[in-house]
Amino acid sequence: MNGETFELSIERLIDAPVAAVWRAYTDHLAEWFCPAPWRAEVVAMDLRVGGRSAITMYGPHDEVQPNEGVYLEVLPERRIVFTDAFRDGWYPQGPFIVGFMDFAPEGDQTRYRGGARHWTREAMEQHQAMGFETGWTKVAEQLETVAKRIAES
């Protein structure tokens, strides 16, 4: 191993407290998980280490993109790590990423960092070419909108 991490990430200061951002993830994921006009359907969210994560994304031109994986790390109000390298029951499947979302309180705001680690440089470059930065930045904006609404209610 040469020590390269093949990581893409974005960071954003979200204008909502970490508890509201966490609730946006746990209770409102379908509202922000993919960039509009795409929409997401939460099929399963067993938010524990080894738990199933299944989200189907639907595009504006009848695209359907299922995302099946497992959670690798869950630290409430701090960190979520997931992968599509396994499906429920630890059955291997073609991996694309190890994804992560970090939440750090900064006063009444939250420092959010989201990203993806890849097995190869080629996979990372493919993800980058697919619009990683634009897409994940838009998702972070949508997450902030939902978290702000939760914080104000």
Sequence and secondary structure as in RCSB ss.txt:
>XXXX:A:sequence
MNGETFELSIERLIDAPVAAVWRAYTDHLAEWFCPAPWRAEVVAMDLRVGGRSAITMYGPHDEVQPNEGVYLEVL
PERRIVFTDAFRDGWYPQGPFIVGFMDFAPEGDQTRYRGGARHWTREAMEQHQAMGFETGWTKVAEQLETVAKRI
AES
>XXXX:A:secstr
      EEEEEEEESS HHHHHHHHHHHGGGTSS TT EEEEEEE  STT EEEEEEE TTS EEEEEEEEEEEE
TTTEEEEESSEETTTEE     EEEEEEEEETTEEEEEEEEE SSHHHHHHHHHTTHHHHHHHHHHHHHHHHHHH
HH 
